[in-house]
Amino acid sequence: MRTTMAVRLRAGMEHLFPEKRIFIKSETETRFVRLRPGVQALAAVFGFGLLVWSATASAILMIDSIGAGNFRDQAKRDLAVFQDRLNEISRERDARAREALEARARFNTALDKVSAMQSELMASETRKRELETGIDVIQASLRKVMDDRDAARDALVTLEEKKNAAADLIAQAELAPDQLAFLSDALAITAQERDEITTAAAEAMALRAELEHEILLMREQNDQIFRQLEEAMTISVEPLERMFRAAGMQPDLILDQVRQGYSGVGGPLTPLEPPLDEDEDHSSADIMRANKIIAQLDELNLYRIAADKVPFAMPVKARHRFTSGFGSRRDPITGGRRQHNGVDFAAPHGTDIHATADGVVSYAGWKSGYGKVVQIKHDFGLETYYAHNTRIHVKKGQRVSRGQHIADMGSTGRSTGTHLHYEVRTSGRPVNPMTYIKAARNVF
């Protein structure tokens, strides 16, 4: 049966591809080459396969060319949009920086006014106590003068009675000129003393009225000073409290921790004590208001101390670009998705990098991936990283202040260009640094 099928297959091939002869003629002889059906079939299959391969390769190349062109166009459009967005963000950052400088100037002016008002308040309290002491002395003198006046009046009445009683003795007094002269001199001296006492009493009453008017004016001035101080405290304290809350920090806990580290008392902010012999409710109310303002001043100072210890400031003060945010992003080296634990700021090579808060340098040197890095430990469990530097200006264990120049921007470690990689960590856990920077924009 196999033989029969082979014969049939050969017959079919001979039918499709009949045997052909190709003649090759030269100058001396003529030869021919015979092409069998199998060779013809093999040549046909090879030619058909070559044709299919050529068509497929051409189609693939054409599709790749079209796709690459579309991808390049899309990349150019995305790059243009990204550049426009970066320029817009840069302009917005510059505007916010100017606003921050103006706000800081207003803040410092308010603090200067608060200090001046506090000095005026203390001076007015001292003046008030001096005036009150003077009033007490004048009142005592006035009581003594009034007692003397009453005694003089009684003496005058007695003299008048004696004068009336001595009317019938005038005739006899005429016979005694020495006694009459003595009586006249005594009456004149008594009248002069009476006039002097009356004049002194009138002057004392006028002085008392003047002092009472001056005390009234001083109370009105103190009330105005109190109102200005209370408004200044409200304007100064509330933005600081909002800043800490926006950064996810509890102001009460922060202030308690700062207060434990700065527990000294005394000085001009010591609460006032009311006088023991104070009879008026007005002065007691003033002292209560003054003590409340002193407590607010103490709270303001605690907020300022805490603000220096939290990374609210910008690590780059020169002109720069914000090139990468916090969170998942496309890795610039591998191209895959990867978690980015900080933010990136690009600027010229060697740009100054500043500490964003007070703290102690916990590491300064080379670290894999980060290149030349500076790590600073701050209070409240915070730590900041400044990576890819070209030069470091601090050493481990050194205490630094907010705004201090700690490094120069570079491209060391795992980096594709000059920039600063800036991280903030809370208890070792990375958090978004822009949370702190944005929270402080309206204050600093």
Steps between C-alpha positions, in 0.01 A plus 500: 500500500789733584647427160171590334481834689860583413427428137193721509693784673774478241243501224334809649833685526585408144163636400552828686869531425572318172860421439680783330823522311720805488744524211839666552682575175865596474723569199605138464217296642140498629401355839170472683397480869193301592281637789304229665157569661637473859766762435241729345267456803784573744595814308134615498464448876826687569396793281155520661654500852748772404211711370294455822807582720569819303138617530489428875830676573393805299171521692677472838751769409222731382296447824809564716581817308144634540490409873842656569398821326180525706692426823758772426229753423316411821824522700573845356150619588528360854842662540365838387205474743738395780734793430205744502380353831850527649526865393159574650598329827828694505315830459254400771789402730668838447174679578452292816860573601438875470179465699687299765765772533232768533311288758820445697568876497147566626547230763826658625336845502213362709748346743684832533171675570410235756834555677455879494144470627614264774759757612238774495265277699763436766587872515134596528449246781796650686370854443155392610631357826702816562191714438288282727765530773504879449121513523510311828756747638298798375180358646672454837632857484156622392335328797754659732442843342122455527540401866713810555240708317221364719710570808565853377128550439426385851767732632351784293154431636644501850674825428177648359318394813775647711485817290124529554544423866768765521282770340408634841869498586600731215467801717727345752736388214525861393645564839755215426654566153760224536232230542302637200808490274572143606142394427506669158829329407363159607185550293705603193732198532200267534335648192821463297537137605138441403559649155817292450320181601213580261743568215696177569176300506391648164840424346487143633152448352617639165806271504282203583267577208801535268644167617164327458475639144854380424418154636188490280705590191762243595232231534367585153853484359561166674174365359608601149841337554329184624275487192797543265697232684206258494452558125874453440496173696203373298669593170832341608393180678215372279709465177769308690239265646346442155849435358569216746153349448545513120824304545312229691646598840305561823584854626426416865739204500767702317475789748515264800815337364666838431394629843672203666825592327461872584361487853674811645282775642551865592584813310258757357239233411438403865123521576394813687365483857210727605579740790378390843319828573327521162137603535402565138387223263638688199865450595441133573347458153804674344735266683300197380518627140873567536561149636299352211712694247818389680383138472432552128846652456647194669299277266618705200862455606445125537350487149801688359741261673306197370481644146880516486518128586252379232606486129267775380768683296610440138832315456583700184470880520647577157297481177417137427252260340278246668573188293343208687242456775439254781343159429491247219673613180676372187861418587728723286764225466309169470174641361282296740266622773669566832425672832669841532552579871572872459488796263759623247617857439723576198738798486852577367790286620634620838180680611487549879286254698367613838374317808121529527492492882722498808653161577809279533679338204454122537690403182715682245673300227446250218202267501400259224243650266501837682859588410636769732219544751436701818253371762377731777301392807244751631268507799157333500638183330575677169801442272596658165716364212695713247639271225713505177723786628831588339646636827409477870571784747397333829608193695331238716400625846503868397204713610348706215241776485216558256631668185864394558702412186568126533588375147532582128266355236646229276420171323675230705352155557202369305423819307441607139592868549574778748221523759418467872306200626332621824323267746312546828452200727278469806613223737690350205199507264526720184233771471435764236737796567265739319246451782729698731615751236144583388379523863757773569444708183240731661721560806860512378 
